[in-house]
């Protein structure tokens, strides 16, 4: 990717590729030397970063408290993974935890004088070394070791190691624990005091001095190499973030999101696989920026997996329109995208753009969506006028009837009454047969139709 970026930037003057300015007309051979030097630097820093990380893991693995911390941190998620697929842990992590739990339980049940104790403890150390630690895991574990060192009341002696710079580094690490530690001091104090043997979890005083020093030094060099590798490739973040300008995020926000992707690449990169770091980091940087854009471009946040499906459906839709000149149906979209009809309907519904009901503030003279929506809270004034006119017209129609005809009409249709009566009930009240009541009703309706039929038809 670095070579490709350099080739693309030849057309513009003053473009910087991997900290070296590239002018228009510069020979391609010089660009190759620049990128090769940059990748060699990345390779060397990544190798140093990997070595220091392994040293830190090896030093932490010597403490059984590391196994206790991992089991307390991840064991609950392992149980949840059996019930919920979304919280399922990777197979590698699950198997590594099972090995750690197995050997940890074995050595907790054995005495240190047992012949097989040293072998079982070495098996636990090996299982810990194979565990896929994350960046935050290592930081928290170092905090636990530093807190335990202070908890035991051990003091670092300058004369023991004889290097003043190293002593200053350790003293700063001990003093900086209170400022940024995320561990629960009361929780670990309770564990170290009551439930577990201090000599077992934290080793003897002499061994703890030795491995504590290795932990602090390895963490320092590991973090410094990590920062150096990220700083070396900072311009790669700028180059990629510049391709996403003009969206919903400012350029500074794009760079910040790209930096998070770069740090993920730094933590996951393995130089032994033979890939260039710029090629590997470019994927993580683009993923971090694209995911941040998908989170911010919509008023209602859509999951990143659904955003990918939305893009897939709309690309298929545009391709279909370009080929056939018409809109595709749901069935055709389903066949081309290999998604079900229900999934297509869901994607089309969540991909709609949300707009405010009151409109946008900059468009003061334009109509807002709320101007076209019918109000359901209050009765419309037109309905009130129509209802009043209908009542007046019915009153006039009834007044042209004789008293018996008006009484039949009002009783049967519930005019000025809450109840409607059948013809049989009206006949019993007027002492008439049902047939005679029906005849009177027909005569009354005919009179109303001749006088007010056209006017009443307008209310239908």
ZAPAMI-752908 format. One record per residue (C-alpha): residue number from 0; residue in one letter; chain; x, y, z. Coordinates in steps of 0.001 Angstrom, whole numbers. Example, Ala and Ser with C-alpha at 12.3 -4.5 7.8 and 13.67 -1.06 7.14 Angstrom:
BEGIN
{0 'A' 'A' {12300 -4500 7800}} {1 'S' 'A' {13670 -1060 7140}} 
% end
This chain:
BEGIN
{0 'X' 'A' {0 0 0}} {1 'X' 'A' {2854 2401 769}} {2 'X' 'A' {4249 1859 -2741}} {3 'X' 'A' {829 2364 -4289}} {4 'X' 'A' {244 5503 -2239}} {5 'X' 'A' {3589 6858 -3364}} {6 'X' 'A' {2780 6185 -7022}} {7 'X' 'A' {-590 7925 -6680}} {8 'X' 'A' {945 10955 -5028}} {9 'X' 'A' {3515 11616 -7808}} {10 'X' 'A' {983 13767 -9667}} {11 'X' 'A' {783 16274 -6820}} {12 'X' 'A' {3694 18366 -5663}} {13 'X' 'A' {4599 18615 -2004}} {14 'X' 'A' {2842 15356 -1013}} {15 'X' 'A' {4575 13525 1831}} {16 'X' 'A' {4866 9748 1799}} {17 'X' 'A' {6193 8123 4977}} {18 'X' 'A' {7785 11318 6287}} {19 'X' 'A' {9639 12099 2997}} {20 'X' 'A' {8383 14821 605}} {21 'X' 'A' {7700 13696 -2960}} {22 'X' 'A' {7910 16310 -5709}} {23 'X' 'A' {6397 15894 -9150}} {24 'X' 'A' {8834 14308 -11530}} {25 'X' 'A' {10762 12489 -8806}} {26 'X' 'A' {12166 9165 -10060}} {27 'X' 'A' {10255 6095 -9082}} {28 'X' 'A' {13445 4439 -7891}} {29 'X' 'A' {13811 7067 -5149}} {30 'X' 'A' {10225 6427 -4014}} {31 'X' 'A' {10960 2726 -3807}} {32 'X' 'A' {13958 3492 -1603}} {33 'X' 'A' {11794 5679 643}} {34 'X' 'A' {9075 3051 1055}} {35 'X' 'A' {11598 256 1502}} {36 'X' 'A' {13352 2199 4250}} {37 'X' 'A' {10025 2916 5919}} {38 'X' 'A' {8962 -727 5818}} {39 'X' 'A' {12352 -1805 7148}} {40 'X' 'A' {11882 620 10026}} {41 'X' 'A' {8388 -751 10649}} {42 'X' 'A' {9754 -4279 10570}} {43 'X' 'A' {12467 -3527 13101}} {44 'X' 'A' {10111 -1710 15460}} {45 'X' 'A' {7474 -4464 15134}} {46 'X' 'A' {10083 -7114 15911}} {47 'X' 'A' {11213 -5186 18984}} {48 'X' 'A' {7577 -4675 20012}} {49 'X' 'A' {6855 -8392 19678}} {50 'X' 'A' {9956 -9322 21710}} {51 'X' 'A' {9147 -6917 24525}} {52 'X' 'A' {5527 -8075 24614}} {53 'X' 'A' {6651 -11698 24894}} {54 'X' 'A' {9040 -10760 27699}} {55 'X' 'A' {6208 -9033 29543}} {56 'X' 'A' {3897 -12033 29112}} {57 'X' 'A' {6628 -14428 30256}} {58 'X' 'A' {7273 -12340 33369}} {59 'X' 'A' {3564 -12068 34194}} {60 'X' 'A' {3106 -15804 33670}} {61 'X' 'A' {5451 -16536 36564}} {62 'X' 'A' {2822 -15155 38992}} {63 'X' 'A' {-120 -17483 39756}} {64 'X' 'A' {-2115 -14338 40506}} {65 'X' 'A' {-2202 -13813 36723}} {66 'X' 'A' {-4214 -17027 36326}} {67 'X' 'A' {-6535 -15954 39149}} {68 'X' 'A' {-7108 -12576 37487}} {69 'X' 'A' {-7856 -14125 34074}} {70 'X' 'A' {-10328 -16600 35560}} {71 'X' 'A' {-12121 -13852 37492}} {72 'X' 'A' {-12189 -11640 34413}} {73 'X' 'A' {-13242 -14124 31722}} {74 'X' 'A' {-14879 -17081 33443}} {75 'X' 'A' {-18325 -15436 33631}} {76 'X' 'A' {-18225 -14712 29895}} {77 'X' 'A' {-17402 -18371 29239}} {78 'X' 'A' {-20582 -19457 31038}} {79 'X' 'A' {-22624 -16857 29211}} {80 'X' 'A' {-21260 -18090 25882}} {81 'X' 'A' {-23111 -21361 26321}} {82 'X' 'A' {-26401 -19486 26526}} {83 'X' 'A' {-25933 -16563 24170}} {84 'X' 'A' {-24251 -16880 20774}} {85 'X' 'A' {-23587 -13150 20554}} {86 'X' 'A' {-21371 -13170 23641}} {87 'X' 'A' {-19554 -16359 22619}} {88 'X' 'A' {-15792 -16175 23076}} {89 'X' 'A' {-13379 -17372 20363}} {90 'X' 'A' {-12421 -21027 20467}} {91 'X' 'A' {-8779 -20168 21090}} {92 'X' 'A' {-9663 -18065 24127}} {93 'X' 'A' {-12070 -20652 25509}} {94 'X' 'A' {-9577 -23522 25205}} {95 'X' 'A' {-6776 -21414 26720}} {96 'X' 'A' {-8974 -20566 29709}} {97 'X' 'A' {-9848 -24237 30156}} {98 'X' 'A' {-6140 -25159 30320}} {99 'X' 'A' {-5410 -22350 32772}} {100 'X' 'A' {-8319 -23379 35013}} {101 'X' 'A' {-7203 -27013 34889}} {102 'X' 'A' {-3562 -26447 35913}} {103 'X' 'A' {-4452 -23703 38396}} {104 'X' 'A' {-6814 -26021 40246}} {105 'X' 'A' {-4176 -28779 40249}} {106 'X' 'A' {-1446 -26688 41877}} {107 'X' 'A' {-3845 -25166 44417}} {108 'X' 'A' {-4585 -28689 45711}} {109 'X' 'A' {-927 -29757 45908}} {110 'X' 'A' {1750 -28962 48435}} {111 'X' 'A' {4851 -27109 47260}} {112 'X' 'A' {7003 -30017 48463}} {113 'X' 'A' {5244 -32445 46137}} {114 'X' 'A' {7471 -33940 43434}} {115 'X' 'A' {5051 -33099 40610}} {116 'X' 'A' {4410 -29565 41892}} {117 'X' 'A' {7166 -27941 39832}} {118 'X' 'A' {6003 -29722 36673}} {119 'X' 'A' {2378 -28670 37188}} {120 'X' 'A' {3435 -25096 37883}} {121 'X' 'A' {5497 -25056 34694}} {122 'X' 'A' {2432 -26322 32814}} {123 'X' 'A' {450 -23401 34248}} {124 'X' 'A' {3179 -20957 33148}} {125 'X' 'A' {3099 -22443 29634}} {126 'X' 'A' {-710 -22186 29489}} {127 'X' 'A' {-512 -18538 30559}} {128 'X' 'A' {2119 -17790 27908}} {129 'X' 'A' {-197 -19181 25216}} {130 'X' 'A' {-3169 -17058 26319}} {131 'X' 'A' {-4125 -14333 23746}} {132 'X' 'A' {-3719 -11283 25976}} {133 'X' 'A' {-5262 -8028 24819}} {134 'X' 'A' {-3646 -4632 25369}} {135 'X' 'A' {-5974 -3831 28267}} {136 'X' 'A' {-5362 -7245 29833}} {137 'X' 'A' {-1627 -6624 29999}} {138 'X' 'A' {-2059 -3120 31402}} {139 'X' 'A' {-4444 -4301 34111}} {140 'X' 'A' {-2250 -7263 35029}} {141 'X' 'A' {791 -5028 35456}} {142 'X' 'A' {-1324 -2810 37725}} {143 'X' 'A' {-2241 -5895 39755}} {144 'X' 'A' {1427 -6883 40157}} {145 'X' 'A' {2443 -3336 41103}} {146 'X' 'A' {-417 -3102 43577}} {147 'X' 'A' {548 -6474 45070}} {148 'X' 'A' {4166 -5313 45352}} {149 'X' 'A' {3057 -2303 47347}} {150 'X' 'A' {507 -4376 49274}} {151 'X' 'A' {3222 -6702 50555}} {152 'X' 'A' {5233 -3720 51773}} {153 'X' 'A' {8263 -4485 49617}} {154 'X' 'A' {10699 -1666 48906}} {155 'X' 'A' {12847 -1392 45815}} {156 'X' 'A' {16529 -1141 46717}} {157 'X' 'A' {18780 842 44402}} {158 'X' 'A' {21886 -1005 45547}} {159 'X' 'A' {20346 -4322 44574}} {160 'X' 'A' {20349 -3546 40869}} {161 'X' 'A' {22740 -628 40743}} {162 'X' 'A' {21288 1299 37795}} {163 'X' 'A' {19854 4657 38745}} {164 'X' 'A' {17731 5095 35603}} {165 'X' 'A' {16086 1732 36157}} {166 'X' 'A' {15444 2617 39779}} {167 'X' 'A' {13820 5896 38763}} {168 'X' 'A' {11661 4044 36251}} {169 'X' 'A' {10429 1599 38886}} {170 'X' 'A' {9808 4334 41439}} {171 'X' 'A' {7768 6315 38912}} {172 'X' 'A' {5749 3198 38116}} {173 'X' 'A' {5028 2639 41785}} {174 'X' 'A' {4031 6266 42300}} {175 'X' 'A' {1900 6399 39149}} {176 'X' 'A' {-313 3460 40139}} {177 'X' 'A' {-2686 5562 42246}} {178 'X' 'A' {-3209 8084 39488}} {179 'X' 'A' {-4531 5852 36723}} {180 'X' 'A' {-5136 2332 38043}} {181 'X' 'A' {-8473 792 37089}} {182 'X' 'A' {-8248 -2215 39426}} {183 'X' 'A' {-10525 -2525 42412}} {184 'X' 'A' {-8135 -2169 45358}} {185 'X' 'A' {-10643 -3281 47975}} {186 'X' 'A' {-11488 -6411 45964}} {187 'X' 'A' {-7858 -7486 45547}} {188 'X' 'A' {-6999 -6547 49102}} {189 'X' 'A' {-9767 -8844 50326}} {190 'X' 'A' {-8584 -11699 48094}} {191 'X' 'A' {-4946 -11358 49106}} {192 'X' 'A' {-5823 -11127 52783}} {193 'X' 'A' {-8395 -13860 53223}} {194 'X' 'A' {-8877 -16378 50491}} {195 'X' 'A' {-5416 -17108 49097}} {196 'X' 'A' {-1856 -17704 50243}} {197 'X' 'A' {370 -14712 49613}} {198 'X' 'A' {3473 -16817 49040}} {199 'X' 'A' {1615 -18912 46483}} {200 'X' 'A' {11 -16117 44440}} {201 'X' 'A' {2879 -13616 44551}} {202 'X' 'A' {5917 -15897 45000}} {203 'X' 'A' {8594 -15364 47590}} {204 'X' 'A' {10032 -11919 48260}} {205 'X' 'A' {13252 -12569 46326}} {206 'X' 'A' {11430 -14038 43303}} {207 'X' 'A' {8911 -11222 43330}} {208 'X' 'A' {11707 -8623 43327}} {209 'X' 'A' {13229 -10332 40302}} {210 'X' 'A' {10072 -10781 38225}} {211 'X' 'A' {8575 -7457 39293}} {212 'X' 'A' {11609 -5690 37835}} {213 'X' 'A' {11237 -7625 34575}} {214 'X' 'A' {7529 -6758 34430}} {215 'X' 'A' {8125 -3023 34853}} {216 'X' 'A' {11028 -2853 32382}} {217 'X' 'A' {9265 -4983 29768}} {218 'X' 'A' {6097 -2887 30037}} {219 'X' 'A' {8090 315 29604}} {220 'X' 'A' {9934 -881 26486}} {221 'X' 'A' {6764 -2487 25070}} {222 'X' 'A' {4726 727 25397}} {223 'X' 'A' {7572 2808 24004}} {224 'X' 'A' {7896 545 20937}} {225 'X' 'A' {4131 587 20495}} {226 'X' 'A' {4064 4379 20565}} {227 'X' 'A' {7034 4564 18189}} {228 'X' 'A' {5414 2267 15619}} {229 'X' 'A' {2175 4268 15769}} {230 'X' 'A' {4023 7590 15433}} {231 'X' 'A' {6052 6326 12468}} {232 'X' 'A' {2868 5542 10532}} {233 'X' 'A' {880 8617 11562}} {234 'X' 'A' {1047 10050 8032}} {235 'X' 'A' {-580 6881 6712}} {236 'X' 'A' {-3589 7771 8873}} {237 'X' 'A' {-3616 11298 7423}} {238 'X' 'A' {-3399 9950 3870}} {239 'X' 'A' {-6327 7543 4346}} {240 'X' 'A' {-8433 10013 6359}} {241 'X' 'A' {-8053 12547 3554}} {242 'X' 'A' {-9936 10152 1248}} {243 'X' 'A' {-13013 10319 3496}} {244 'X' 'A' {-13252 14126 3746}} {245 'X' 'A' {-16552 15773 2965}} {246 'X' 'A' {-18673 13385 4996}} {247 'X' 'A' {-20410 13753 8328}} {248 'X' 'A' {-17183 13970 10359}} {249 'X' 'A' {-14552 16686 10446}} {250 'X' 'A' {-11050 15847 9336}} {251 'X' 'A' {-9747 15882 12920}} {252 'X' 'A' {-12407 13350 13935}} {253 'X' 'A' {-11511 11155 10964}} {254 'X' 'A' {-7856 11224 12001}} {255 'X' 'A' {-8777 10351 15570}} {256 'X' 'A' {-10852 7366 14458}} {257 'X' 'A' {-8041 6334 12107}} {258 'X' 'A' {-5624 6443 15023}} {259 'X' 'A' {-7757 3945 16947}} {260 'X' 'A' {-7608 1630 13934}} {261 'X' 'A' {-3830 2122 13708}} {262 'X' 'A' {-3420 1161 17374}} {263 'X' 'A' {-5467 -1995 16794}} {264 'X' 'A' {-3183 -2845 13879}} {265 'X' 'A' {-103 -2239 16054}} {266 'X' 'A' {-1429 -4638 18708}} {267 'X' 'A' {-2412 -7356 16224}} {268 'X' 'A' {440 -7155 13677}} {269 'X' 'A' {2789 -10140 13477}} {270 'X' 'A' {5974 -9380 11532}} {271 'X' 'A' {6745 -13104 11157}} {272 'X' 'A' {3931 -13581 8623}} {273 'X' 'A' {5825 -11551 6014}} {274 'X' 'A' {3254 -8790 5333}} {275 'X' 'A' {4135 -5123 5161}} {276 'X' 'A' {2811 -3158 8122}} {277 'X' 'A' {1353 -375 5956}} {278 'X' 'A' {-721 -2920 4020}} {279 'X' 'A' {-1968 -4521 7218}} {280 'X' 'A' {-2646 -1227 9030}} {281 'X' 'A' {-4499 266 6064}} {282 'X' 'A' {-7311 -2260 6515}} {283 'X' 'A' {-7765 -1466 10220}} {284 'X' 'A' {-7606 2288 9638}} {285 'X' 'A' {-10247 2148 6896}} {286 'X' 'A' {-12449 -108 8987}} {287 'X' 'A' {-12299 2253 11983}} {288 'X' 'A' {-13105 5311 9843}} {289 'X' 'A' {-15919 3625 7897}} {290 'X' 'A' {-17506 2333 11105}} {291 'X' 'A' {-17376 5766 12696}} {292 'X' 'A' {-19033 7223 9597}} {293 'X' 'A' {-21773 4592 9718}} {294 'X' 'A' {-22410 5482 13371}} {295 'X' 'A' {-22643 9212 12730}} {296 'X' 'A' {-24333 9500 9344}} {297 'X' 'A' {-27758 8438 10655}} {298 'X' 'A' {-29958 9944 13335}} {299 'X' 'A' {-30895 6417 14414}} {300 'X' 'A' {-27771 4293 14668}} {301 'X' 'A' {-27718 1189 12473}} {302 'X' 'A' {-25401 -1740 13339}} {303 'X' 'A' {-22290 -1985 11190}} {304 'X' 'A' {-23331 -5400 9877}} {305 'X' 'A' {-26614 -3976 8635}} {306 'X' 'A' {-24806 -1030 7021}} {307 'X' 'A' {-22839 -3536 4944}} {308 'X' 'A' {-26099 -5221 3898}} {309 'X' 'A' {-27644 -1843 3032}} {310 'X' 'A' {-24704 -993 780}} {311 'X' 'A' {-24894 -4437 -804}} {312 'X' 'A' {-28609 -4083 -1598}} {313 'X' 'A' {-28264 -589 -3055}} {314 'X' 'A' {-25263 -1561 -5178}} {315 'X' 'A' {-27294 -4442 -6551}} {316 'X' 'A' {-30240 -2098 -7127}} {317 'X' 'A' {-28121 438 -9055}} {318 'X' 'A' {-26580 -2330 -11157}} {319 'X' 'A' {-30015 -3752 -11984}} {320 'X' 'A' {-31342 -315 -13011}} {321 'X' 'A' {-28285 281 -15219}} {322 'X' 'A' {-28804 -3052 -16986}} {323 'X' 'A' {-32588 -3125 -17361}} {324 'X' 'A' {-33650 502 -17014}} {325 'X' 'A' {-36324 -231 -14391}} {326 'X' 'A' {-36649 -615 -10636}} {327 'X' 'A' {-36084 -4173 -9349}} {328 'X' 'A' {-38762 -5964 -7362}} {329 'X' 'A' {-38247 -7396 -3896}} {330 'X' 'A' {-37990 -10889 -5348}} {331 'X' 'A' {-35341 -9836 -7879}} {332 'X' 'A' {-33299 -8099 -5171}} {333 'X' 'A' {-33568 -11214 -3027}} {334 'X' 'A' {-32293 -13445 -5829}} {335 'X' 'A' {-29338 -11192 -6660}} {336 'X' 'A' {-28233 -10510 -3080}} {337 'X' 'A' {-28929 -14020 -1694}} {338 'X' 'A' {-31079 -12503 1065}} {339 'X' 'A' {-34630 -13417 2027}} {340 'X' 'A' {-37625 -11207 1215}} {341 'X' 'A' {-38076 -10320 4880}} {342 'X' 'A' {-34433 -9252 5136}} {343 'X' 'A' {-34789 -7095 2020}} {344 'X' 'A' {-37892 -5410 3455}} {345 'X' 'A' {-36120 -4805 6754}} {346 'X' 'A' {-33078 -3325 5027}} {347 'X' 'A' {-35201 -1013 2883}} {348 'X' 'A' {-37144 174 5942}} {349 'X' 'A' {-34079 959 8081}} {350 'X' 'A' {-32204 2595 5191}} {351 'X' 'A' {-34682 5455 4925}} {352 'X' 'A' {-33349 8898 5770}} {353 'X' 'A' {-34695 10527 8925}} {354 'X' 'A' {-35704 14200 8678}} {355 'X' 'A' {-37024 16509 11428}} {356 'X' 'A' {-40761 17215 11467}} {357 'X' 'A' {-40154 20936 11911}} {358 'X' 'A' {-37778 21088 8928}} {359 'X' 'A' {-34260 22453 8847}} {360 'X' 'A' {-33439 25795 10405}} {361 'X' 'A' {-31643 27109 7316}} {362 'X' 'A' {-34765 26614 5171}} {363 'X' 'A' {-37065 29075 6907}} {364 'X' 'A' {-39344 29701 3904}} {365 'X' 'A' {-39795 26066 2900}} {366 'X' 'A' {-42558 23794 4096}} {367 'X' 'A' {-41761 21247 6801}} {368 'X' 'A' {-43200 17688 6927}} {369 'X' 'A' {-45404 18701 9841}} {370 'X' 'A' {-47216 21141 7524}} {371 'X' 'A' {-48540 18222 5453}} {372 'X' 'A' {-49545 15913 8310}} {373 'X' 'A' {-53158 15706 9382}} {374 'X' 'A' {-53702 16580 13036}} {375 'X' 'A' {-55444 13752 14880}} {376 'X' 'A' {-55519 15383 18322}} {377 'X' 'A' {-58163 18015 17616}} {378 'X' 'A' {-61294 17767 15455}} {379 'X' 'A' {-60805 19440 12118}} {380 'X' 'A' {-62788 22692 11720}} {381 'X' 'A' {-64209 21493 8368}} {382 'X' 'A' {-65697 18460 10077}} {383 'X' 'A' {-67367 20658 12670}} {384 'X' 'A' {-68943 22821 9947}} {385 'X' 'A' {-70103 19769 7977}} {386 'X' 'A' {-71635 18177 11088}} {387 'X' 'A' {-73538 21368 11950}} {388 'X' 'A' {-74873 21705 8373}} {389 'X' 'A' {-76003 18074 8349}} {390 'X' 'A' {-77890 18461 11621}} {391 'X' 'A' {-79677 21582 10335}} {392 'X' 'A' {-80615 19872 7086}} {393 'X' 'A' {-82031 16809 8898}} {394 'X' 'A' {-84085 19070 11157}} {395 'X' 'A' {-85578 20822 8115}} {396 'X' 'A' {-86311 17469 6466}} {397 'X' 'A' {-88140 16155 9539}} {398 'X' 'A' {-90231 19319 9808}} {399 'X' 'A' {-91877 18697 6418}} {400 'X' 'A' {-93268 15363 7700}} {401 'X' 'A' {-96503 14868 9613}} {402 'X' 'A' {-96190 13937 13333}} {403 'X' 'A' {-96620 10200 12819}} {404 'X' 'A' {-94123 10007 9956}} {405 'X' 'A' {-91594 12121 11908}} {406 'X' 'A' {-92000 9877 14929}} {407 'X' 'A' {-91352 6722 12883}} {408 'X' 'A' {-88244 8184 11237}} {409 'X' 'A' {-86806 9506 14515}} {410 'X' 'A' {-87476 6267 16398}} {411 'X' 'A' {-86047 3983 13695}} {412 'X' 'A' {-82864 5982 12908}} {413 'X' 'A' {-82226 7278 16456}} {414 'X' 'A' {-82578 10977 15636}} {415 'X' 'A' {-82399 13028 18876}} {416 'X' 'A' {-82136 9732 20760}} {417 'X' 'A' {-79397 7378 21898}} {418 'X' 'A' {-81257 4176 20915}} {419 'X' 'A' {-82580 2915 17581}} {420 'X' 'A' {-85865 957 17546}} {421 'X' 'A' {-86992 -1802 15225}} {422 'X' 'A' {-90148 -1556 13145}} {423 'X' 'A' {-91836 -4110 15431}} {424 'X' 'A' {-91090 -2002 18527}} {425 'X' 'A' {-92350 1172 16833}} {426 'X' 'A' {-95560 -617 15787}} {427 'X' 'A' {-96180 -1775 19368}} {428 'X' 'A' {-95728 1783 20600}} {429 'X' 'A' {-98062 3295 17966}} {430 'X' 'A' {-100512 348 18035}} {431 'X' 'A' {-99803 -449 14391}} {432 'X' 'A' {-98644 -3509 12537}} {433 'X' 'A' {-95056 -3856 11438}} {434 'X' 'A' {-96048 -3697 7768}} {435 'X' 'A' {-97973 -461 8300}} {436 'X' 'A' {-94969 1096 10046}} {437 'X' 'A' {-92771 82 7081}} {438 'X' 'A' {-95197 1723 4638}} {439 'X' 'A' {-95188 4958 6661}} {440 'X' 'A' {-91373 4938 6677}} {441 'X' 'A' {-91215 4498 2895}} {442 'X' 'A' {-93634 7426 2393}} {443 'X' 'A' {-91590 9640 4777}} {444 'X' 'A' {-88256 8818 3136}} {445 'X' 'A' {-89738 9508 -289}} {446 'X' 'A' {-90824 12984 843}} {447 'X' 'A' {-87351 13712 2223}} {448 'X' 'A' {-85713 12438 -975}} {449 'X' 'A' {-87821 14691 -3195}} {450 'X' 'A' {-87166 17819 -1090}} {451 'X' 'A' {-83602 17370 250}} {452 'X' 'A' {-82157 14411 -1669}} {453 'X' 'A' {-79531 16354 -3651}} {454 'X' 'A' {-78364 18260 -614}} {455 'X' 'A' {-78100 15171 1601}} {456 'X' 'A' {-76213 13296 -1143}} {457 'X' 'A' {-73285 15691 -687}} {458 'X' 'A' {-72627 14304 2797}} {459 'X' 'A' {-72170 10731 1590}} 
% end
